[in-house]
Amino acid sequence: DTFSLGVCNGCQLMALLGWVGPGDVPAGPAGAVALERNLSGRFESRFVTVRVEPGPALMLRGMEGARLGVWVAHGEG
């Protein structure tokens, strides 16, 4: 019951441990979170819009329904 933030390799580790994604769905390629290489095989960077959904995250409390622009950049998926 603690706050954890995984960025880049930290997020990869948290996904492999099953710490991110729905609790009732197994981690890994068959589950809600899959870590795969990009189809292009190259580094990719894009600006995307995400919507904050209702949930237990303390950091996002009061932001439900907000749309945020974020950069995503990755070479490994």
trRosetta pair geometry for C-beta under 8 A, 3 or more apart (Angstrom, degrees):
i j d omega theta_ij theta_ji phi_ij phi_ji
3 58 6.3 -71 -91 41 120 127
3 59 7.3 110 -145 -38 127 104
4 14 7.0 160 127 -107 128 133
4 19 6.9 -35 82 161 146 141
5 10 7.4 42 118 123 55 143
6 10 3.5 -156 -152 129 72 90
6 11 4.0 142 121 -77 104 49
6 12 7.7 -154 161 21 125 42
6 13 6.5 -148 -143 58 133 87
6 14 4.0 -135 -31 -8 164 135
6 15 7.9 -163 107 -21 155 75
6 19 7.6 114 -23 88 142 126
6 20 7.0 -105 41 -45 134 131
7 10 5.2 35 42 47 46 120
7 11 6.0 25 -117 -28 11 102
8 11 6.3 125 43 19 14 100
8 12 7.3 -32 142 -5 43 102
9 12 5.2 -48 -149 35 42 117
9 13 6.3 45 152 -21 69 101
10 13 5.7 -52 -149 35 32 111
10 14 6.4 31 153 -18 65 106
11 14 5.6 -53 -144 38 33 111
11 15 6.3 36 154 -21 65 104
11 20 7.0 7 -158 -15 76 160
12 15 5.8 -55 -150 35 29 111
12 16 6.4 25 154 -16 64 107
12 35 5.7 76 -134 -113 89 153
12 76 7.6 4 -91 98 139 134
13 16 5.8 -57 -148 38 31 109
13 17 6.2 25 155 -14 66 110
14 17 5.7 -59 -145 42 30 109
14 19 4.2 -82 -166 66 84 117
14 20 4.9 69 128 -19 109 107
15 18 7.7 42 179 -70 30 24
15 19 7.4 -83 -63 49 23 74
15 20 5.3 -44 -86 50 66 114
15 21 7.1 76 -130 -18 77 115
15 27 5.8 157 170 -156 58 117
15 33 4.3 -133 -146 136 109 141
15 35 5.9 129 99 -43 145 114
16 27 6.3 136 -145 142 17 137
16 28 7.2 62 -127 -79 56 76
16 35 7.3 -37 -61 6 89 140
17 27 7.0 78 79 6 25 174
18 21 7.3 -79 -156 53 54 111
18 26 6.9 -56 -114 -159 119 52
18 27 3.7 -131 -90 -18 70 127
18 31 7.7 -19 -116 117 87 175
19 27 8.0 20 10 -76 44 142
20 27 7.8 85 59 -109 65 113
20 33 5.7 78 94 -64 97 156
21 25 5.7 -93 148 75 115 111
21 27 6.3 151 41 -97 140 75
21 31 6.3 88 139 142 161 114
21 32 3.7 152 -159 80 123 123
21 33 4.4 -123 -53 -25 133 106
22 25 4.4 66 72 11 104 109
22 32 5.3 124 23 -40 90 160
25 31 4.8 131 147 -160 90 91
25 32 4.2 83 104 -27 144 107
26 30 6.3 11 81 88 116 98
26 31 4.1 -132 89 -80 59 122
27 31 4.9 -100 -114 54 9 156
27 32 7.6 -51 -105 46 47 77
27 33 5.7 -20 -141 56 76 107
28 31 5.3 83 51 13 61 108
28 33 7.5 51 -4 81 17 76
28 34 7.0 28 151 -106 32 66
29 34 4.7 64 -121 -128 49 106
29 35 8.0 -88 -72 40 72 56
29 36 7.3 79 -108 -62 99 105
31 34 7.3 164 63 -61 64 75
34 77 7.8 -60 119 152 74 133
35 76 7.0 9 179 134 99 101
35 77 5.4 131 -170 95 55 116
36 77 4.4 178 74 -133 46 166
37 41 6.6 26 153 -106 121 55
37 76 6.0 -59 -106 -153 62 51
37 77 5.4 -106 -89 -34 11 116
38 41 6.3 -141 83 -40 88 18
38 42 6.5 -76 85 52 137 45
38 43 7.9 146 12 -105 154 14
38 44 5.5 151 -126 -4 155 124
38 74 7.0 153 -56 103 114 94
38 75 6.9 -84 -3 -163 123 33
38 76 7.4 -132 -17 -139 84 5
38 77 5.8 -168 -52 -73 57 71
40 44 6.3 112 41 -61 136 117
42 75 7.2 -70 158 -134 32 83
43 73 7.2 15 179 -178 96 88
43 74 7.3 -165 -147 106 64 27
43 75 4.2 -34 -96 -90 74 98
44 73 7.0 -166 98 -142 48 52
44 74 6.3 -11 59 62 84 67
44 75 7.4 151 14 -91 64 46
45 71 6.6 -2 -171 -175 94 103
45 72 7.2 178 -146 92 49 49
45 73 3.9 2 -107 -107 90 95
46 71 7.3 164 87 -152 35 59
46 72 5.6 -9 61 59 83 92
46 73 7.7 167 19 -77 51 57
47 69 6.1 8 179 -175 101 104
47 70 7.5 170 -152 88 60 29
47 71 5.6 -37 -98 -96 67 66
47 72 8.0 160 -100 18 19 71
48 69 7.3 166 87 -149 32 59
48 70 6.2 -24 65 66 79 76
48 71 7.9 123 19 -119 73 19
48 72 5.7 6 10 1 121 116
49 67 5.5 9 -178 -180 110 105
49 68 7.0 156 -153 78 61 35
49 69 5.6 -35 -96 -94 71 65
49 70 7.9 131 -109 19 24 72
50 67 7.2 166 83 -153 36 58
50 68 5.5 -21 62 62 86 88
50 70 5.9 -5 6 16 116 119
51 65 7.0 -26 -172 -152 100 27
51 66 7.2 163 -152 85 57 40
51 67 5.2 -28 -96 -97 74 73
51 68 7.9 157 -94 17 25 72
52 60 5.2 -172 -153 -168 125 124
52 63 4.6 -6 100 119 171 99
52 64 5.7 -126 113 -112 101 29
52 65 6.6 -31 70 29 87 24
52 66 4.7 22 21 52 121 86
52 67 7.9 -139 4 -73 77 28
52 68 6.9 60 -38 -6 98 112
53 64 6.9 5 170 -137 19 82
54 64 4.8 24 -79 -123 70 132
55 60 6.9 32 61 76 98 130
57 60 4.3 40 94 27 118 106
57 61 7.1 -155 97 -43 61 69
58 61 5.7 -24 -155 -19 38 117
60 63 4.8 -95 -170 50 70 120
60 64 7.5 95 146 -62 100 58
63 66 4.5 -55 -179 12 84 134
74 77 6.2 -134 139 18 135 7
